[in-house]
């Protein structure tokens, strides 16, 4: 691949390239391009004035455009690269497709314990895995296509956008006048400043899905969600993987018990963990790249074939001429917004990764709905009112909503924690999936849920029950009364509720009940 600094954040050629390129340029990627950046697209003649001009067609921009147009607003949507943004093109869609294939490998590893004998030759065909990913990504891309949004009544403009006055944006030599504007330009992968890395060549999530051959030896820099998900996927598909993390644990933001389960899983699956280690430089070698890193034992070296940098994301805030319209921003933190998602220019709003600390597709979707109401209808919706869960799609998955126990303590909130381990849940035992737990924090003295963590193969599916309870103001005691099918792993949530209910049987209550029983004999 080309040195990383010559690549655009989208994985397209650097500015100046005439057409978008998504490698390999097969039938599937041609279909993708035809949908999300048609090379023959002709920008429409601008309307006299738009209710909304939206810059950026990732999740936040697309949801805002579709929702506003559906309500009768005149909407312009501007995208310089691929509609669908990070999620469709080099985030959620390709990564989860690849992870699905890698989970088959994980199941095969458990086959003997489940009573199956498999031929030793069973292995993943990496080119077929990636071809499937490209095919399904192209299929899904129709939802985000330029043609679809034109059919919704949105004026779609392909090209670079920049503010030229307090109420105008220029794109492709045309001026778009607006009443309100929305910045939804997203974020890009951070490129580490490691000497020799750019010269040696490396990948981020924005380019890794262009691979057609499995790297025999892969170094992953960063033990956050992206690094952990892809490290496990590549390992299961056959790569020798070493994962570098600057701290002593994986997934620094997540529950420490959850991170420990993942650490043990990675070690069991053969991922080499270089914790408390920092890459120092990269040197070319005869048969690959040599990554030199600082470890607690001193300077060490390891030879690999490919390097994946998965440590952090930076907001896309340059080139927009934000200074012209008084929009304050920080190059690292993104655009400054208030709780209504309004920028320092009251005519301009922002949503999604460009302004939000938690960078998730579903969070961008929710923020876009706030922007529609606040920008078009003088709404008073607040970002702080949202209850946004998150999930790391490793195996097992780690899902979280609300506060962790540590965060609650830091905020001065006293909590009581209820834990139900899957080693005590019948269905998990039967499935051979006992590593994990449901952990729910409630405000002490009540059943009000403050937050929760679930570690399970499908924790992302399970966390929504607790999220719903939090949004609806339902306590953990209520979940105890919800009938769950037996046997299911989601019963663990009900059992955590049962554990809360047992705390209500204080010695005094037990004494009263005992007297009642004696009286009613």
N, C-alpha and C positions, 0 to 999 in steps of 0.2 A: 504494500500500500504506500501511497505518498507520505512524506513526513507530515505529522499531525497538523503543523501550523499552516499547511497549505489547504487544509480542508475547511469548508464552511461548517458552522455548527450543525447544519442539517445533514451533513455527510455529502452535500453537493459540492461541485467545484467551487473554488474561491470566486468572489465577485469578478465579473468579466466573462465568465463562461456563458455561452449562448443558450444552452439548454440544460435542464436538470438531468443528472445522471444518477441512477441507482444501480449499483453493481450487484451481481452480474446482470448484464442487459439481456435477459431472457424474455420469453413471452409474458411471464407473470409480472416482472418489473416494468415491462412496457405497458401492460394493462394498468398497473399502479400509477405510472406517470400520466397515462391518458386520462385517468380519473382526477388526480389531485394536482396536476400541473400540466394541462394539455399544451403541447408545443404549438398548436395552431390556434390557441385561445386569443380572441380579440376583445380587449377591454371595452366595456360599453361607454356610451356618452354619458357623462355625469348628469345627475339630476340637478335642478337649480339649487336645492338644499336638502340635506339628509337629516332625519331625526337622529340617526346614529351612524358614525363612521367608525368601524372597528378595524384596528390594525393587529393582524395576527390571526391565523385560522387554525390554531390548535383547539383543544377542547373548549377552553373558555370563550374563544372567539366564535367558534361554530355554534355553541349553545346560545350565546348572546344573539347572534345573527338570526338563527332559526326562530328563537322565542320572540324577538322583537318584530320580525317580519310577520309572524303569525298573528301578532296583535295589531297589525295594520301600519306599523312604522315603515318609513322609507329608510332602507339600510344599505350601506356600502361595506363590503368586506374586502380587506386588502391582505394579500399574502405574497411574500417575496420568494418562497420556495415551495414546499409541499403542503397542501391542505391536509388537515389531520394532525399536523404537528408531531411532537415527540411520541405521543401515545400510539398512533397508528403506524408511523414509519420506522421508529427505532426505539420504542419503549414497550408499553404494555403488550401490544399485539404480537410483535415478533418474539419477545422474550417469553411470554406465557405459552406460545405455540411450541417453542423450543423446550421449555420446561415440561410441557405435557409429554413430549417424546422421551425426555430424560427420565420421567417417572416410570415409564415402562421398564427402563433399565433398573431402576430402584426396585420394582416389583420382582424382576427376575432374580435379583440378589437375595430376595426373601423366599424364593420359590421352594428351596429345600425344606425350610421350616414349615411350609404350608403343604408339604407332601408331594411336591413335584420334582422330578428329575429331568433336567434339561440338558441338551447337547452342549458340549463345551464350546462349540463354534458360535453359539448365539451371541450376537453383538450388534451394535447400532451401525447403520449405514449412514454416515454423516451427510453425504451429499443428498440422500433421500430425505433426511430430516429437514435440511435447509430448503430443499425444493418444496416440501409440504408447507413450510412456513411462508415462503414467497407466494405460493398459490393461494393460501388462505388469507394472507394479508391483502392480496389483490382483490379477492372476493369481498372482503370487508370494506375495502376502500371506496366502494360505490356509495356507502352511506355518507362519506365525507367529500364526495366529488364536487367539482366546480359546477357541473351540469345540474346536479341535484339542487344545489343552493340557488342556482339561477331559477330553477323551476319553483322554488319557494318564494320568489319575488325579491331575492337579494341581488344587488349589483356586485358582481365579483370582479375584482381588479388584481391582476398578477403583476407584481413589481415592487420596487423599493418605495416605502412611504416615508415622508418627512413633513413635519409641520412647517408651514410657511407664514402663518399669521395666527392670531388667537382663535380663528374659526375656519381655517383651511388646512388641508393636507394635499400634498402633491404626490402623484404616482404616475410614472410613465408619461410625464409631460402634461398630465391632466390635473386640474384642480378640483378637489372635492370640498364643498362647503358644508359645514355641519352645525347643528344645534348642540349636540353632545358627541363626544368621542370616547372610545374605549381602547385602552392599551392592553393587548392580550398577546404580547410578543414572546412569552414563554422564557425558557432558560436553556442553557447548553451545558455540555459536559466540561468540567474544569480540566485544563491541560496542565499536568504537573511540571514544575520547573526543575526537572532532573537532568543534569548534564548528560548529553549523549543520547537522551531518549528520543528526541525529534529526529536526529540523524539516523538512529537505528530503525525508526518506524514503530508505531504502536497503534493500538485500537482504543476507542471508547465505545460506549453503547451505541454511538451514532454510526459506527463503521463495522462493528464486530459481526453484524448480521449479514454482511456481504460475503463472509467466508463460504467457500465451497469445499474446502479440505480441512479435516480435523487437525488442529495443531497437536503434535505429539506431546509437547511440553509447553504449558501455559502459565505465565505469572500473572496474578491478579493483584492490583494495587488498590487496597481499600476494602475494609470489612464492614461496609454499610450494606443496605438492601441490594443495590445493584451488584456489588462485588460478591456478596454471598450467594445470591440467586444464580449468577452466571458461573461462579466457581463450581458450585455443585452440579449444575447442568453439564458443563464441559467434562467434569470428572466422570459423571455417569455415562456420558457418551464416549468415553475412552481416553481423554487427555490425562496426562500427569499434571496435577495442578498444585501450585504453591500460592498461598494467599497471604499477602502482607498487610498487617494492621499495626498502626503506630501505637495503639494502646494495648492493655493487657487482656482485652476481651473483644468479642465480636459485637456488632450492633449496639453501639454505645447508648443509643436512645431508648433501647428496649429493656424490659424487665431482666434483671441479672440472671434469674433462674431460667428464663427462656433462652437467653444467650448461652448459658452453660449447656443446656440440652443440645443446642445446635452445634456447639463446639465438639461435644462428644460424638455427635452424628458425623460431623466432617472427618474427625480422626478415624472413626470406624470405617468410613467409606474410602479412606486413603488420601484425603486432602492434606497436604503438608501446611501447617499453620505457622507462619512466622509472626508471632505476636511480639509487641514491643520492638518492632523492627522498622527501620526507615530506609527506603532506597536512596542510595548516595549518587550513583551514576550508572550509565549503561555503556558497555564496550562491545564493539563488534567481535565476533569469533568466527572460526572457520566453519562451524556447523550451526550457527544460530546467533544469539545475543547473550552476552554475559551481564547479568544484573548484580551489581555490587551493593550490598546493604549493610547498615550498621545494626548490630544485634547486641543483646546484653553480654554476649561472649566476645564481642569485638567485631571487626569487619569480616564479612563473609561474602562468598560469591556463588552464584548459581547460573547455569546455562539453560536457556529456554529458547523456544522457537517463536513464540508470540508473547506480547505483553498487552494486557488489558488494564487501562486506567479507569477505575470505577470509584473515584473518591471525590464526590461533591459536584454541585452544579452552580452555574453563575447566570444571573438574569441577563436577558438581551435588552440592553438599554441604549446602546450606541447607535449613531447614525440616524436618529429620529428627530434631531434638532429640538430636544425637549426644553433646552434653555430658552428657545424662542417663545414658548408658551408658558414658561414659569412652572414647569413640572419638576419637583425636586426628586432626586434619586441618589442612590449609593451604588457604585459599580459592583459591590459584592452583595448587598442586601436587596437591591432592586428599587422599584418605584415606591415612594412614600405615599401611603394612603391612610385615611381615617377609618373608623369602624363601619362607615357606609361605603367603603371602597372608592371614595372620592380622593383625587390627588390634590396637590396644593393649588391646582387650577380647578375651580369649582365646575367648569364645563367638561372636565375630562375625568374619566373613571379608569380604573385598572382592575384586572381580575386574572387569577391563575398564577403560574409559576413566577411571573415577572414581579409580583408584589407580595406573594404569600410565603411564609416560612415553611409550612408543610406543602411540599410539591407533589400532589397526587391528582390524578385525573378526576376522581369523584369530587375532590375539594374544589377544583377549577369549575366543574359543572355547577356545584352548589353556589359558588361565588358569582358565576354568570347570572344565575337567577336573581341574586340580590341586585346586581347591576341593572338588570332590565327594569326592576321595580323602582329602584332609586333614581335612575337616570331619566326614565320616561314618565313616571307617574308620581314624582315627589315622594317616593316611599321612604320609610324609616327602618328598613331592614338592616340588621347588624351582622357583620362577620362573626363577632364574638358570640353570637347566639347559636352558631352552628355546632353540632356535635359530629365531628368528623372522625370516623375510624380509619385505621390504616392496617396494611398487611404486608409482610415480607413473604414472598411465595417460594420459600425453600421447602424442603420436606424433612420434618414437619413445618407447616406454615406457622408464622407468629403474627397474631392479630391483636391489636390494642385499640381501646377507645377510652377517652377521658384521661384522667390522671393515673399515673403509677403511684404506688405507696410512697415512694421517695419524693415525687413531685407534690403530693398532698402534704407531706410533712413539711416540705420547704415552704408551702403556701400557708402553713399554720393550721391546716385542717387535720383534726384527729380522726383516724379511720380505723375500722376493724376489717380484717381481711379474711375472706373465706376461700379455701382452696379445695378443689376436688381433683385428685390425680386420676389419670386414665388407667393406671394400673389397678384401680378399684371400680372401673366402669365395665360392665359385662361386655358390651359390644366392642369396646376397644380391645379387651382381652381376646375375644373371638377373632377379631381382625388382625391380631398381632401388631397392634399399634398402641402400645402402652406408654410410650415416651411422650409425656405432655401433661397438661393440666388446664383447668379453668380456675382463674384467680379473680375474685371480685372484691373490690374495696367499697365499703359503705361508710357513710359518716357515722361515727361512733354514737351509739344510743338511738340510731334510727336504721331504717332499711334503705335509705336514699343512696343510690349507686353513684359513686364518685368516678369510678373507672374500672377497667377490667383488662386482663390479658388472657388470651387463649393460645395454647400451643397444641396443634393437632394437624393431621394431614389436610383437613379442610377447615382450618380455623377461620379463614376469610369468609366462608359461608356461615359459620356459627356466630360470629361476632355481631351480626345484624340484630339478633334477638335482644342482646343486651343494649345495643345502640337504640333500638326502638323503645325499650323500657326507659332509657334515660331521656329520650326526646318526649315521650308521653308522660313522664313523671311517675312511672310505675316503679315501685321498690322491689328489692330482692325477694321480699316476702310474697309479692304477687307472682313472681316467676316460680316460686315453690308450688303455687296452686295451678300452674299451667300443665295440662296433661301432655306429656311427650310420648311418642310411640316407643314401645319396647321391642327389641333392644336397639337403641341408637346412641351414638356418641354424644348427641346434644342433650341427652339425659343428665350429663354432668352439670349443665347449667341449673336444671331443676334441683339436683342434689346439693348444689351450693346454696340454693334457696332453702332447702330443707335444713341445712346446717345452721342457717340464720334463724330459722323458726325454733330450733332447739335451744338457742340462747335465750329465748323468751321464757323458757321454763326455769325461772329462777327458783331458789330454795323456797321462797315465800309462796310462789305460785304452785309449786309442787305440793306444799303443805296444804294449801287450800283445796287442791284437786283431790288429795288423799282424804281429806275430811269429807268432801262431797261424795266420794265413792263409798265411804263408810256409811254416810247418812242415807244413801240411795240403795243399800243392799236389801 
